[in-house]
Amino acid sequence: MEPVTVPDDLRRRLGDDAAFELLTMFHSAESGWADDVLTRATERFGRMLAEENGKLRQEIATSRVELLKWSFLFWVGQLAAIAGLLAFMLRTAGR
């Protein structure tokens, strides 16, 4: 950011001391404004991060439930296939 200077005409009308005080006032107002903007941006980022983290946790929980559901269906299918194969083998061996 470029430094703030007092124009020559204004400095002549105000005097050197008043021009210096004016620059000091602008500098302190600018630093206070910059701190305020930084604080608000940090708070906003923190809220957005917490919100996205909550969405991600929900998505992970949903994925885990889906994975468990499909795993259970796979296990039931495998058990049925093995039971059918075993029944077929026992019937064929008994003849």
MODELLER restraints for C-alpha pairs under 7 A, 6 or more apart:
rsr = mdl.restraints
at = mdl.atoms
rsr.add(forms.Gaussian(group=physical.xy_distance, feature=features.Distance(at['CA:6:A'], at['CA:19:A']), mean=6.61, stdev=0.5))
rsr.add(forms.Gaussian(group=physical.xy_distance, feature=features.Distance(at['CA:11:A'], at['CA:19:A']), mean=5.57, stdev=0.5))
